[in-house]
Amino acid sequence: MTRPDHRPEAHLRIFAPALVLLGLAIFINYIDRGNLSIVASTLKDELHISATKLGVLLGAFFYTYTAMQFVVGWLVDRFYVNYVLAAGFLLWSAATIGTGIFHGFILLLIMRLILGIGESVAFPSCSKMLARHLPEHHRGFANAAISFGLKSGPAVGTLGAGLAIAKYGWRPVFIAMGLISLLWLPAWAKWMPRGPGVARPVTARTGYRDILTQRSFWGASAGHFASNYLLYLSVTWLPFYLQRERHLSPHTMPIVASLYFVVDAVSCLTTGAVADHFIRRGHSTTRVRKTAMALGHTTAAIALTGLAFASSDHYMAWMFVVGVGSGMSSAGVFAFAQTLAGPETAGRWAALQNGFANFAGILGATLTGYIVDKTAHFAGAFEITAAIMLLGGIAWVFGVGRLEQKISSPAGDFADANIACAE
């Protein structure tokens, strides 16, 4: 009988194939949720709608996605999380295919609503698996690797899909993307994580009230909201901004937008790896994670202010600095949830946190469209985002308490689950 490997790197090595597939799932997730923004300018003219109505269509995804967060946490903690993720993946791929097939504002709106339902399972499922299968000192990198998929999805989608759409039209490309993504499912069936992981399997009796009464939950949700506000501003409006305000061509825009998301992705992965390095060397988990958040939010806020007033010669430099701050601010949002909740409640905590945070998608997409309609510029939207990012940084630092498990296990202590969580 093979003896379990207890070396510090063993958990990450064993979990690596599943981690790659989780990152790939989020990569596909963000291509699918952001692909409509690539054709926003074309769609506005095709459907003969205002920027405000376009914002409603772009933000429709978030209505069901956000609402479902208050349900999927229970599903993820109650049922076999591997199958919950697979079912959601199948549904959101079908919605992407349907978007390419159906015509008219109402049918496209329905497809976006279905997309939100399918994609709602992604992050709670990932958080559940990471909290169960990896100790604290590997979660920074693992979460950043998944967030790397989040950031690189729009990068590859904007460039690859943008160029393909320019050549073949957007509907055939949407159908092809949905069909190709289905190849992920058989790979998941083979390499999905199995076994109890680093914690003993127990029955979680924690209710939503236990989570909602935690001050740290609300601090993390506020910080996550701010990080999401910037993320979704980029995912939903960046291509439109580059074409309509900076007058980039349909061939140049995908290249510039994808470079922004590459900077964002690299910043995210680097921040997660560096944070884990300091934690393994014995530095305070609380101090390391909060410092990364504070630096990321402040950097993004300063750069957004610069971008709001930048000339045509300097806007791109400011935009890439925004990407650096965005990556830093998103590397640890779910690492906080996994540590604070513990393995058996991570699904519900992450889902609730993500639910409140994703009101940013509804508000940001619609408000930005309204501001652009009224002012014909994005400066006001960028200034609002800068203020929200500063407030988010404050929430992470002062709203969240010491990074340790706040929800106690009904069956005693977890083996290895909270290594290095202490101050």
C-alpha positions in Angstrom: 0.0 0.0 0.0 1.3 3.4 -1.0 1.9 5.7 2.0 0.6 9.3 1.7 3.1 11.9 0.8 3.3 14.6 3.6 6.0 16.8 2.0 4.9 20.5 1.8 4.7 20.4 -2.0 2.9 17.1 -2.2 -0.6 18.5 -2.0 0.0 21.0 -4.8 1.6 18.3 -7.0 -1.2 15.8 -6.6 -3.8 18.5 -7.2 -2.0 20.0 -10.2 -4.0 18.3 -13.0 -7.3 19.4 -11.5 -5.9 22.9 -10.9 -5.0 23.2 -14.5 -8.5 22.2 -15.5 -10.1 24.6 -13.0 -8.0 27.4 -14.4 -9.0 26.3 -18.0 -12.7 26.3 -16.9 -12.4 29.8 -15.6 -10.5 30.8 -18.8 -13.4 29.5 -20.9 -15.9 31.0 -18.5 -14.5 34.5 -19.0 -14.2 34.1 -22.7 -17.9 33.3 -22.8 -19.1 36.0 -20.4 -16.9 38.7 -22.1 -17.3 37.8 -25.8 -20.4 39.9 -26.3 -18.5 43.0 -25.3 -16.1 42.3 -28.3 -19.1 42.9 -30.7 -20.7 45.6 -28.5 -20.1 48.3 -31.1 -21.4 46.1 -34.0 -24.4 44.9 -31.9 -25.4 48.4 -31.0 -25.7 49.3 -34.7 -27.2 45.9 -35.6 -30.0 46.1 -33.0 -30.4 49.9 -33.3 -30.2 50.4 -29.5 -28.8 53.1 -27.3 -25.7 52.8 -25.1 -28.0 52.5 -22.1 -29.9 49.6 -23.6 -26.6 48.0 -24.7 -25.4 48.3 -21.0 -28.6 46.4 -20.0 -27.8 43.6 -22.5 -24.1 43.4 -21.4 -25.1 43.5 -17.7 -28.0 40.9 -18.1 -25.6 38.1 -17.4 -25.1 39.5 -13.9 -28.8 39.4 -12.9 -29.0 35.6 -12.9 -25.3 35.1 -12.0 -25.6 37.2 -8.9 -29.0 35.9 -7.8 -27.8 32.3 -8.2 -24.8 32.9 -5.9 -27.2 32.8 -3.0 -28.3 29.3 -4.1 -25.2 27.6 -5.5 -23.2 27.8 -2.3 -25.7 25.4 -0.7 -25.5 23.2 -3.8 -21.7 23.1 -3.7 -21.6 22.2 0.0 -24.5 19.8 -0.2 -23.8 17.8 -3.4 -20.8 16.4 -5.1 -19.0 19.5 -6.2 -17.3 18.0 -9.2 -20.6 17.2 -10.8 -22.1 20.6 -9.9 -19.3 22.3 -11.8 -19.6 20.0 -14.8 -23.4 20.6 -15.0 -22.9 24.4 -14.9 -20.1 24.1 -17.5 -22.5 22.3 -19.9 -25.2 24.9 -19.4 -23.0 27.9 -20.0 -21.5 26.3 -23.2 -25.0 25.7 -24.5 -25.9 29.4 -23.8 -22.8 30.5 -25.8 -23.9 28.4 -28.8 -27.5 29.7 -28.5 -26.2 33.3 -28.5 -24.7 32.7 -31.9 -27.9 31.0 -33.2 -30.7 33.3 -32.0 -31.6 36.8 -33.2 -33.2 39.8 -31.6 -32.7 41.7 -28.4 -35.1 39.6 -26.3 -33.6 36.2 -27.3 -30.1 37.5 -26.8 -31.1 38.8 -23.4 -32.5 35.3 -22.5 -29.2 33.6 -23.6 -27.3 36.0 -21.4 -29.5 35.2 -18.4 -29.0 31.4 -19.0 -25.3 32.0 -19.3 -25.3 33.6 -15.8 -27.1 30.6 -14.3 -24.5 28.2 -15.7 -21.5 30.2 -14.8 -22.7 30.9 -11.3 -21.3 27.5 -10.0 -17.7 28.2 -11.1 -16.1 30.1 -8.3 -17.9 28.5 -5.3 -16.9 25.1 -6.8 -13.3 26.2 -7.2 -13.2 27.6 -3.6 -14.7 24.4 -2.2 -12.0 22.3 -3.9 -9.1 24.5 -3.0 -10.2 24.8 0.6 -10.5 21.0 0.8 -7.5 19.9 -1.1 -4.8 22.5 -0.4 -3.3 24.0 2.8 -3.1 27.8 3.3 0.5 28.2 2.0 -0.4 26.9 -1.4 -3.8 28.7 -1.8 -2.4 32.1 -2.9 -0.7 30.6 -6.0 -3.7 28.2 -6.7 -6.2 31.0 -6.5 -4.0 33.2 -8.6 -3.6 30.4 -11.2 -7.4 30.2 -11.4 -7.6 34.0 -11.6 -4.9 33.8 -14.3 -7.5 32.0 -16.3 -10.0 34.7 -15.4 -7.7 37.4 -16.7 -6.2 35.6 -19.7 -9.7 34.5 -20.9 -10.6 38.1 -21.9 -7.0 38.5 -23.3 -7.2 35.5 -25.6 -10.9 35.9 -26.3 -10.5 39.6 -27.2 -7.6 38.9 -29.5 -8.5 35.5 -31.0 -12.2 35.9 -31.1 -11.9 39.6 -32.1 -9.7 38.8 -35.1 -11.9 35.8 -36.1 -15.0 37.8 -35.8 -13.5 40.5 -38.0 -12.9 37.8 -40.7 -15.9 35.4 -40.3 -18.6 37.4 -38.5 -19.5 37.1 -34.8 -22.3 34.4 -35.0 -20.2 31.6 -36.4 -17.4 32.3 -34.0 -19.8 32.2 -31.0 -21.1 28.8 -32.1 -17.6 27.4 -32.7 -16.4 28.6 -29.2 -19.3 26.9 -27.5 -18.8 23.6 -29.3 -15.0 23.5 -28.8 -15.3 24.3 -25.1 -17.3 21.1 -24.6 -14.0 19.2 -24.9 -13.3 20.2 -21.3 -15.9 17.8 -19.9 -14.3 14.5 -20.8 -10.9 15.8 -19.5 -12.7 16.8 -16.2 -14.2 13.3 -15.9 -10.7 11.8 -16.0 -8.7 14.3 -13.8 -11.2 15.8 -11.4 -10.0 15.7 -7.7 -11.1 12.8 -5.7 -10.9 11.9 -2.0 -11.3 13.9 1.2 -8.2 16.1 0.6 -6.4 17.7 3.5 -9.4 17.7 5.8 -11.5 14.9 7.2 -14.9 14.7 5.5 -17.6 16.0 7.9 -21.1 17.1 7.6 -21.3 20.9 7.7 -24.1 22.2 9.9 -23.2 25.8 9.5 -26.1 28.0 8.2 -26.0 31.2 6.3 -26.7 33.2 9.5 -23.4 32.0 10.9 -21.6 33.5 7.9 -23.7 36.7 7.6 -23.0 37.7 11.3 -19.2 37.7 10.7 -17.7 41.2 10.3 -14.9 39.8 8.2 -17.5 38.5 5.7 -18.8 41.9 5.1 -15.3 43.4 4.8 -14.3 40.8 2.3 -17.6 41.3 0.3 -17.0 45.0 0.1 -13.4 44.6 -1.0 -14.5 41.9 -3.5 -17.2 44.3 -4.8 -14.6 46.9 -5.6 -12.3 44.5 -7.3 -15.2 43.2 -9.4 -16.3 46.7 -10.3 -13.0 47.3 -12.1 -12.9 43.8 -13.5 -16.3 44.1 -15.1 -15.8 47.6 -16.3 -12.8 46.2 -18.3 -14.6 43.0 -19.5 -17.8 44.7 -20.6 -16.7 48.1 -21.8 -13.0 48.1 -22.7 -13.4 47.1 -26.3 -16.1 49.7 -26.8 -14.0 52.4 -25.1 -11.0 51.7 -27.3 -13.1 51.8 -30.5 -15.4 54.7 -29.8 -13.3 57.0 -27.6 -9.8 56.2 -28.7 -10.8 55.4 -32.3 -8.9 52.1 -32.7 -9.8 50.0 -35.7 -11.6 46.6 -35.4 -8.2 45.0 -36.2 -6.1 47.1 -33.7 -8.6 47.1 -30.8 -8.4 43.3 -30.1 -4.6 43.5 -29.9 -4.5 46.4 -27.5 -7.3 45.1 -25.3 -5.7 41.6 -25.1 -2.4 43.2 -24.0 -4.2 44.9 -21.2 -5.7 41.6 -20.0 -2.2 39.9 -20.3 -0.7 42.5 -18.0 -3.6 42.0 -15.7 -3.2 38.2 -15.7 0.6 38.3 -15.2 0.2 40.7 -12.3 -2.4 38.4 -10.7 -0.3 35.2 -11.0 2.9 37.0 -9.8 1.1 38.5 -6.7 -0.3 35.1 -5.7 3.1 33.4 -6.0 4.9 36.2 -4.1 2.4 36.2 -1.3 2.7 32.4 -0.8 6.5 32.8 -0.8 6.4 35.2 2.1 3.8 33.1 4.0 6.0 29.9 3.6 8.9 31.9 5.0 6.9 32.6 8.2 5.4 36.0 7.6 1.9 36.8 8.8 -0.8 35.5 6.5 -3.0 38.4 7.5 -0.3 41.0 6.8 0.8 39.5 3.5 -2.6 39.1 2.0 -3.9 42.5 3.2 -0.8 44.3 2.0 -1.2 42.8 -1.5 -4.8 44.0 -1.6 -4.0 47.5 -0.4 -1.2 47.9 -3.0 -3.4 46.6 -5.8 -6.4 48.8 -5.0 -4.3 51.9 -4.5 -2.3 51.4 -7.8 -5.5 50.9 -9.8 -7.2 53.9 -8.3 -4.3 56.2 -9.1 -4.0 54.9 -12.6 -7.7 55.2 -13.3 -7.6 58.8 -12.3 -4.7 59.3 -14.7 -6.6 57.4 -17.5 -9.6 59.6 -17.0 -7.7 62.7 -18.1 -5.0 61.2 -20.3 -4.3 62.5 -23.8 -4.1 60.2 -26.8 -0.3 60.0 -26.3 -0.5 58.7 -22.7 -3.7 56.9 -22.2 -2.3 53.5 -23.0 0.5 53.6 -20.4 -2.1 54.5 -17.7 -4.4 51.7 -18.9 -1.6 49.1 -18.5 -0.9 50.4 -15.0 -4.6 49.9 -14.2 -4.1 46.3 -15.4 -1.3 45.9 -12.9 -3.4 47.1 -10.0 -6.4 45.1 -11.1 -4.3 41.9 -11.2 -2.9 42.5 -7.7 -6.3 43.3 -6.2 -7.9 40.1 -7.5 -5.3 37.5 -6.7 -6.5 36.8 -3.2 -10.2 37.5 -3.1 -11.2 33.9 -2.8 -8.1 33.0 -0.7 -9.7 35.2 2.0 -13.0 33.3 1.7 -11.3 29.9 1.9 -9.3 30.7 5.0 -12.1 32.5 6.8 -14.7 29.9 6.1 -12.7 26.6 6.4 -13.0 23.6 4.0 -16.6 22.5 4.9 -18.2 26.0 4.6 -16.0 27.4 1.8 -18.7 26.9 -0.9 -21.3 28.9 0.9 -19.0 31.6 2.1 -17.5 32.0 -1.4 -20.9 32.0 -3.0 -22.4 34.6 -0.7 -19.3 36.8 -0.9 -19.3 36.5 -4.7 -23.0 37.2 -4.8 -22.8 40.5 -3.0 -19.6 41.3 -5.0 -21.3 40.7 -8.3 -23.8 43.5 -7.8 -20.8 45.4 -9.2 -21.4 43.8 -12.6 -25.1 44.9 -12.6 -24.3 48.4 -11.4 -21.1 49.0 -13.3 -22.3 47.8 -16.7 -25.5 49.8 -16.5 -24.1 52.9 -14.9 -21.2 53.1 -17.3 -23.6 53.0 -20.3 -25.7 55.8 -18.7 -22.6 58.0 -18.1 -21.4 57.5 -21.7 -24.9 58.4 -23.1 -25.0 61.6 -21.0 -21.4 62.7 -21.4 -20.1 61.0 -24.5 -16.9 60.1 -22.6 -15.7 57.5 -20.1 -13.9 59.9 -17.7 -16.8 60.0 -15.2 -17.0 56.2 -15.2 -13.2 55.9 -14.5 -13.4 58.4 -11.7 -16.2 56.6 -10.0 -14.3 53.3 -10.4 -11.2 54.9 -8.8 -13.2 56.0 -5.8 -14.7 52.5 -5.4 -11.2 50.9 -5.6 -9.9 53.1 -2.8 -12.9 52.2 -0.6 -12.3 48.5 -1.4 -8.7 48.7 -0.3 -9.9 50.2 3.0 -12.4 47.4 3.4 -9.8 44.6 2.9 -7.4 46.2 5.5 -9.9 47.4 8.2 -13.1 45.5 7.5 -11.6 42.0 7.5 -10.2 40.8 10.8 -7.4 38.4 11.5 -7.1 35.7 8.7 -8.0 32.5 10.4 -11.0 30.2 10.3 -14.1 32.0 11.6 -16.6 29.2 11.2 -15.9 26.3 13.6 -16.2 22.7 12.4 -19.0 20.6 13.9 -16.6 17.7 14.1 -13.6 19.2 15.7 -10.4 20.4 14.1 -9.4 19.9 10.5 -6.1 18.1 9.8 -3.8 20.5 8.1 -6.6 22.7 6.9 -5.5 25.9 8.5 -1.7 25.7 8.4 -0.1 29.1 8.6 -3.3 30.9 9.2 -2.2 32.5 12.5 -1.0 36.0 12.9 
